Every structure is written in C-alpha cells, then in structure tokens.
Amino acid sequence: MAIAALVVALAISANVWPAQAAATIDVSVTAVTAAVKSHWTTVVYSSRAPLLLSNDGGPDHGGFRTYGLESEPPLAEVASVTKFVATAYGVGGKDLAITIAEPDSVLRVYELPYFSPIKDAERMQLGDWSALCPWKSRTGNPGCPVSRPSSGGKDAHNGDKNARQHCGAVQAFEAPFEASACAASHATSRMFLSTDGDKTVYALSLQKTTAPLKLSKVAKAQEDITGLAVYVANDSCKDYVLVSSEDAISVYTGAFDLVGTMKLSGYDGIEIRGLNVHQASTWQYPDGVVAYAIKSAKVNGFGVTSLSSALE
C-alpha cells in the first residue's frame, strides 16, 4: 500500500551540542502541508532561497519537490519519477542537484538554483538503488557514494571549471546488506551506512585508495535505524552523527558517544526516514534545520518545528 510521507524540518543549534549527560527532549510537529510520497530528503544552501528537496514517488506525478525554508512551499519541480535526490557544491564552479530516476536508472544532474538540466552529465547506472550521499574530498572532485542491494560505489563529478560536468564510476564494493541510509563525514573522510531493521552503524573510508573498499561496524544504536545525517560543529574539525529511529533522533559524537535524543510528539504513529541537515542561518531558522521524511496516521505533507528553545 502506498504511504504518503511528511517531511519535517527541525531547527538545530549551530553551536557545539551540550556537554551534559544525554537527555531526551520532546518536540512537536507543526506547519504541515499537503501529502507527498517520499522517503528521502536533501537541502539546498542558498543565501537567496534555501530549499528543502524531497523525492516524490507518486506514479502520476513523480519527480522531486522543492519547498522554501523561508516561505510557503513553491510548486513542485518535476523531472521524472525520482527515487533519490542529493546536492553537490563547487563542481566546476556550479552547485548541482543530482537525482536517480525510476524506472530508467538514469543519474541526472541539474544546476542550482534554477534546476536547469545538464544533459551532458546524464549517466545510466543500472540497479535498484537504495541510498545516495554527496561527498567532496579536501583535494579532489566531488563524489556521490551510492548503494544498491548487494553492492555500492563511488561516482565522481568533474570539478574542472573549464570542463563539462560528467559522472563516472570510480570504485565499487560488495555489501552484505541493502543500505537504506547513508551520510558522509568530511572531518573523518568516512561514509556511514545503515540498513532497515538493524541497529548497527557501518562505516566506509572515503580516502582515495586503490585497495578494496571495506565496511566496518562502528556503533550500535538504541533502536532500529531509519536515517543518518552529519552535523558539522563551528570549528569544522568535529562532526556529530544524527541517527533517527521510528519517532526520535539521537545525536552522537564522532566517537559515537550519545549526546542526547529528540523525540517527536503531537501525532499518533509517527515514523521518520531520510534525515538531512541545513546548517546555514535563515531569517526563520537562524540556527539551521534538520530535515526528514515522516509518515503519520493523521497528517501527511511537509512542515517545520523550531527547536531553538528546546536546545538552550
């Protein structure tokens, strides 16, 4: 049965997370909009129009939808029946949105902020894809680690200002599970992965190497994991890992010590997926937002909830 999803943004402190013992706080869901079938979110950094993006898996109008973080949601930008959407910055002097479409398995690239398609960058990448994560090395080109049921890989996007943008697979690896969530840490040059019905957080090194890529188990969450995201502290040398479960988001240090948990309330049967973070200040959310997809028995759509007071 098709399930409509609700995407929510939560304001999050831009400072280092509190150092006291781990605590659980309740936060409510507000400002919901119309229904959309989604399980994945990403954000667009822009001083003019910061956006929340979501895949739309509806059979009649699939693609991706754009929602303004500072205004009422604009109309959806429909490209194709899209399973995933992600963003990459500073690629040949351009900011990009990258999608994987169904059923043709085409990787499509759009220039932000107007979502202009870059036809030369299109690439067919056959497979039933289950996760898509942007990452950029400190010295190399941006990349989008992707995963399908029994394997994964890293695709590179050309970063030369004088060259055309293009995608090309650079590495692949076998995985014993189907990844359902992933997030890349620039501070540690690692990608974190998880799979449905499991509490384990896995890690994969993103350092450039010719050696075979290997997954390692790095942590065990308190509940089955439904989403992963990375929050960068002000000093840019420390990352926090956000791990979502059915109706909560737990915050961990880079060493996976639990800092605290945010528990969603206000609706019955909340289930969240597709975690993401927008850290830049907006007039409505000066401390940034964390976004995710959620389904509820009573409410479907998009919404925002401020956490500034809850994190004081």
N, C-alpha and C positions, 0 to 999 in steps of 0.2 A: 504494500500500500504506500502510495506516495505520501511523503510527510513534508509539510511546509516548515520552513525554518525561520527563526528570528535571529537577526544579527544585532548584537548589543555592543555599545562602546562604554567603557568604564574609565572615568578619569583616574589617573595614577600619578603619584608624586614623582617629580623629576629629580628629587634628591635621593641620596642613598637610603635604602629601606631601613626601618627602625632596628636597633640592635638588641632590644629586649627580647625576652623569651617568646617563642612562637605563640601567636594568639589567633583566634578565629573571629572575624567580624561579619556581620550580616549587611548586605547591600541590596537595595530594591531595584527592580527593573521599571523604567519609565519611558515615556515618549516613543511608544511603539508605532509602527506604520503598517502598511499592507503586507500580505503574505508573499513569501518567495521561497522556493525550494532550493535550499543552499546547505552546504556542509563545509565551506571554505571561505576564508576572508583574507584580504590584504589591505594595505593602506597606501595612499599617495601623499608624499610630502610635497607641499607647495605653499609658498608664502601668500599666494593669491587665492587658492581654492583647495585646501586639504580635503582629501576624499577617502571614503570607505568603499572598497570594492568587494563584491561577492559574486561567486559563480551562481548562475541560475540554471538549474537542471530541468526546468519545465519543458515538456515535449512540444508545446505550441509556441513558446516564446523564449526558448533557452538562449543563453549567452552570458554576459556579465552585467551587473547593475552598478551604477555609481550613485553614491549618496554623499552629500556635502556635510562635512563635520562642523561647519559654521552656519548652516542654513537648512531650510527644508530640503528633503531629498529631491534631486532633479530626476527627469525621466531616465529610464534605463538605457544604457548604451549597449545595443545588441549586436554581437559579432557572429555568433554561431552557438550551437549547443555546447557550452563550455563546462568542462569538469573542474578545471583549476585556473586560477589567475594569480600572478605574482608580479612584483615590481623590481626593477634594477635601475641603479642610478649611475651617471657618469660613464655611460657606454658610448664611446666616440663623441663625447660632449652632449649626449642626449640622455633623457630619462625615459625609461621604457616600461610598458606593461606587457607581460608575457602570458599567453594562455595555451592550454592544451584542450583541443576540441573533441567532441564526440559527434558522429562515430568515425570520423576520418583520421583521428590521431595526428592531426596537424598542429605543430607548435607554431603559433602566430605571435607576431611582435607588433606593438603599437607605440607610437611616440606620444609621450605625455607633454602637456596636459590635455590635448585635444583628441587623443586616441586615434591618431592618423595611422593607418596600417602601413607597415614597411614590408612590401611584398617580397623583396629580395631576401629577407631574413626568415621566410617561412621554411619549415622543415617537417617532413613526415617522419614521425617517430612511432612506429607501430608498437602497440602494447596497451594493456588495460591499466592505466596509470593511477596510482593511489596517493601520491604526495608530490608537492612541488615547492622547493625552497630556494630563494635567491641568496647568493653569497658572492663576495668580492674579496680576493686576496689583497694583501697590503702592497704587492708589487705587480700582480698580474691582472688579467682581464676578469670582468665579472663572470659568474657562472650560475647555473641553476641546477643544483643537485635534484634529481628526480628519482622516483621509485615506482616499480611495478611489482606484482605479487611475489616473484621469486628472484628478482634482481633489481639492481639500481644502477645509477650512473651519474656522471657529471657532464653537463653540456656547457661549452664556453661560448661567450658572446664577444665578438670583436670589439676592442676598445680603442682602435686607432681612429683619430679624428678624421683622417684623410681616406679612410677605407669604409666600405659599406658594412652595415651591421649584418652579421650572419650567425647561425648557430651550428655547432658541430660537436658531436660526442667525443670526449677525450678519455673517459675511463668508465669501466663497468665493474660491478661486483655482484657476487651471489649473496642473497639474504635468506635466512631460514623462515622468514615471515613476510606478510604483506604490510608494509608500513602504512599507517593511517594518519600520522602526524610527523612533522619534522620542523626543525628550527636551527639556524646556523649562528654560531658564536664567533665573532671576529676576534675577541680577546684571546680565545683559546684555539682558534682555527679548527673547530670541530663542528660537526653537524650532529644534532641529537635527533633520535627517531623513537617512535613507539608504535605499537600495534593494538588494535581493538581487543578488548577482553584480557589485557595484561597490565600489570603494574610496573613493568621494567622499562627503564630509560636506557637506550643504547646510544653509543657514540661512534662516530666515524671521523678519522683525521682528514682534514681538507688541505693539508700541506702538500705541495707539489712533489710527487714521487713517481717512480716507475715501478715500485714494489706493489704487489697485490694489495688492494684495499681490504681492511679487516674491521669487522664490527666488534665492539666490546660492550659489556654490561657495566654501567657506571652508577646506577641508582635504582632504588625500589620505591615507588610512590605508595601512599597510604591506600589509594583506591585505583581501580582500573582507569587508565589514562585515555582521555578523549581529545587532547590538544596540547601543543607545545609552543612556546614563544620565548624570545630572549629580550631582556630589558638591559640597556647599557647605562651604567652609572655615569655621573657627571665627569669623573676623571677619565672616562673612556678606556680604562685599563681593567675594568671589572664588569662582568656580566652577571645578571640574575636570570635564572631559568624559571619561567612560569609554566606550571603543569596543571591542566584542567582535568577534573573528573566530572561526574554526572551533573552536579549543580554547584561546583566550587572551583576556585583557582588557588593553588598553593604556590608560594613564592620560595625559591631555593637560592642559596648562594651558588657560585660556580663550582664549589666543592660539594654541592648538594646537601648542605645543612638547611633544615627548614627554618624559614624566617617567619612565616605566617600564612593564614588561609583566608580567602574572601569567599563567603557563602552567599549565593543568590537566594533571594526570597521575594515574595509578592505574588507568585503564581504557583499553581499546582503542577507537578510533573515536569519540572524544568530539566532539560538535558542540553548540555553545551558541547560544541565542537569548533574546530577551525580557529584557534587562538591566533591573535596578532596584536602588535603594539604600534601606536603612533605617539612618539615622544615629543614632537615639536609642540610649542605653545600655540594655542588658538585663542581668540577672544572669549569663546565659550568654555574652553577647557585649557586654561593656562598651564596646567601641569601634564598635559598629554592624555592619551586614551589607550586602553587595551580593548581590542575588538574580538568578537567570537560569534559563531552561529549557535542558535539555541532553538529547541522546539518546546512548546508548552501545550497543555491540554486546552487552554482558553485563548491564548494570544499568539498571533503569527505576524511577523513583519520585522522592521528594524527599529532600534531605539538606542537611547543613551542614558547613562546613570553616572552622576558625579560621585567620586569617592574622595574628594579633597578633604572633607571634614572627617571621614572615616579613618583616613591615614594620618591625621595630625597626632 
